[in-house]
Protein backbone atom coordinates (compact mmCIF):
# COMPACT_ATOMS: atom_id res chain seq x y z
CA UNK A 1 0.00 0.00 0.00
CA UNK A 2 2.90 2.37 0.64
CA UNK A 3 3.93 2.33 -3.03
CA UNK A 4 0.32 2.72 -4.19
CA UNK A 5 -0.08 5.73 -1.86
CA UNK A 6 2.76 7.94 -3.05
CA UNK A 7 5.43 6.26 -0.88
CA UNK A 8 3.94 7.65 2.33
CA UNK A 9 5.93 5.29 4.56
CA UNK A 10 4.06 6.00 7.79
CA UNK A 11 1.16 4.00 6.35
CA UNK A 12 3.15 0.80 6.88
CA UNK A 13 3.38 1.49 10.62
CA UNK A 14 -0.37 1.09 11.13
CA UNK A 15 -1.77 -2.31 12.03
CA UNK A 16 -4.76 -1.69 9.78
CA UNK A 17 -5.52 0.32 6.65
CA UNK A 18 -9.11 1.11 5.76
CA UNK A 19 -9.83 1.61 2.08
CA UNK A 20 -13.12 3.38 1.35
CA UNK A 21 -14.69 2.42 -1.97
CA UNK A 22 -17.91 3.12 -3.80
CA UNK A 23 -20.02 2.16 -6.77
CA UNK A 24 -20.97 4.82 -9.27
CA UNK A 25 -24.67 5.26 -8.52
CA UNK A 26 -25.31 7.58 -11.47
CA UNK A 27 -27.10 10.11 -9.30
CA UNK A 28 -26.71 13.78 -10.13
CA UNK A 29 -26.40 15.42 -6.70
CA UNK A 30 -26.95 19.15 -6.72
CA UNK A 31 -27.79 18.96 -10.42
CA UNK A 32 -24.12 19.13 -11.43
CA UNK A 33 -22.11 16.33 -9.83
CA UNK A 34 -23.12 13.55 -12.18
CA UNK A 35 -20.99 10.44 -11.83
CA UNK A 36 -18.89 12.09 -9.13
CA UNK A 37 -21.78 11.85 -6.63
CA UNK A 38 -20.19 8.69 -5.24
CA UNK A 39 -17.37 10.84 -3.86
CA UNK A 40 -19.83 12.76 -1.69
CA UNK A 41 -21.52 9.67 -0.29
CA UNK A 42 -18.33 7.77 0.51
CA UNK A 43 -16.61 10.88 1.88
CA UNK A 44 -19.46 11.48 4.33
CA UNK A 45 -19.27 7.91 5.63
CA UNK A 46 -15.47 7.96 5.77
CA UNK A 47 -15.41 11.24 7.67
CA UNK A 48 -17.75 9.79 10.29
CA UNK A 49 -15.49 6.75 10.59
CA UNK A 50 -12.42 8.94 11.12
CA UNK A 51 -14.19 11.09 13.72
CA UNK A 52 -15.43 7.99 15.57
CA UNK A 53 -11.91 6.53 15.52
CA UNK A 54 -10.50 9.74 17.02
CA UNK A 55 -13.18 9.69 19.72
CA UNK A 56 -11.99 6.19 20.66
CA UNK A 57 -8.36 7.31 20.91
CA UNK A 58 -7.26 5.87 17.58
CA UNK A 59 -4.93 7.68 15.23
CA UNK A 60 -5.69 7.97 11.55
CA UNK A 61 -4.99 10.12 8.52
CA UNK A 62 -7.08 10.66 5.40
CA UNK A 63 -5.00 9.45 2.46
CA UNK A 64 -6.12 11.06 -0.77
CA UNK A 65 -2.91 10.48 -2.70
CA UNK A 66 -3.15 6.99 -4.15
CA UNK A 67 -3.16 5.15 -7.45
CA UNK A 68 -6.75 3.95 -7.85
CA UNK A 69 -5.90 1.17 -10.31
CA UNK A 70 -2.95 -0.09 -8.25
CA UNK A 71 -4.98 -0.24 -5.02
CA UNK A 72 -7.85 -1.95 -6.84
CA UNK A 73 -5.47 -4.54 -8.30
CA UNK A 74 -3.76 -5.15 -4.95
CA UNK A 75 -7.03 -5.61 -3.06
CA UNK A 76 -8.94 -7.33 -5.90
CA UNK A 77 -11.57 -4.60 -5.97
CA UNK A 78 -14.09 -5.11 -8.83
CA UNK A 79 -13.90 -2.97 -11.97
CA UNK A 80 -17.18 -1.17 -11.24
CA UNK A 81 -15.93 0.07 -7.85
CA UNK A 82 -13.47 2.91 -7.25
CA UNK A 83 -11.33 3.87 -4.28
CA UNK A 84 -12.24 7.21 -2.72
CA UNK A 85 -9.73 7.33 0.14
CA UNK A 86 -7.64 5.25 2.49
CA UNK A 87 -6.67 5.64 6.14
CA UNK A 88 -4.15 3.88 8.33
CA UNK A 89 -5.70 3.16 11.71
CA UNK A 90 -4.15 2.32 15.06
CA UNK A 91 -3.23 3.53 18.50
CA UNK A 92 -0.48 6.14 18.27
CA UNK A 93 2.82 5.50 19.98
CA UNK A 94 4.09 7.90 22.59
CA UNK A 95 2.12 10.80 23.92
CA UNK A 96 -1.66 10.92 23.89
CA UNK A 97 -3.52 13.24 21.57
CA UNK A 98 -3.47 16.88 22.49
CA UNK A 99 -6.05 19.37 21.34
CA UNK A 100 -4.66 22.19 19.18
CA UNK A 101 -3.53 25.11 21.30
CA UNK A 102 -4.56 27.75 18.80
CA UNK A 103 -7.90 27.60 17.05
CA UNK A 104 -9.44 30.29 14.91
CA UNK A 105 -12.46 31.99 16.43
CA UNK A 106 -15.87 31.27 14.92
CA UNK A 107 -16.06 34.82 13.57
CA UNK A 108 -12.97 34.02 11.44
CA UNK A 109 -14.47 30.91 9.84
CA UNK A 110 -18.28 31.40 9.82
CA UNK A 111 -20.31 33.74 7.62
CA UNK A 112 -23.97 34.52 8.32
CA UNK A 113 -26.27 35.61 5.51
CA UNK A 114 -23.40 36.19 3.07
CA UNK A 115 -20.36 34.43 1.74
WOTA-V556133 format. One record per pair of residues at least 24 apart in sequence whose ideal C-beta (glycine too) atoms are under 10 Angstrom apart, sorted by the first residue. I is the first residue (numbers start at 0). GAP is how many residues later the second one is. Records with the same first field share a line. If there is no record, write none. Layout:
I: GAP  GAP
This chain:
0: 62  65  69  70  73  74  85  87
2: 64  67  71
3: 59  61  62  63  64  65  66  67  68  69  70  71  79  82
4: 58  59  60  61  62  65  66  81  83
5: 57  58  59  60  61
6: 58
7: 53  55  57  58  78  80
9: 51  53  78
10: 50  52  55  75  76  77
11: 76
12: 46  75  77  79  80
13: 44  45  46  47  73  74  75  76  77  78
14: 73  74  75  76
15: 42  44  71  72  73  74
16: 43  46  54  58  69  70  71  72  73
17: 28  31  32  35  42  45  67  68  69  70  71
18: 27  44  47  52  53  55  56  58  64  65  66  67  68
19: 25  26  27  29  30  42  43  63  64  65  66  67
20: 25  47  50  51  54  56  57  60  61  62  63  64  65
21: 24  59  60  61  62
22: 55  57  58  59
23: 56  57  58
34: 47
37: 43  44  46
38: 43  45  46
39: 44
40: 43
41: 40  41  42  43
42: 41  42
44: 39
45: 38  39  40  41
46: 38
48: 36  38  40
49: 35  37  39
52: 34  36  37
53: 43
55: 35
56: 34  35  39  40
57: 29  30  31  32  33  34  39
58: 28  29  30  31  32  33  34  38
59: 27  28  29  30  32
60: 25  26  27  28
61: 24  25
62: 24  25
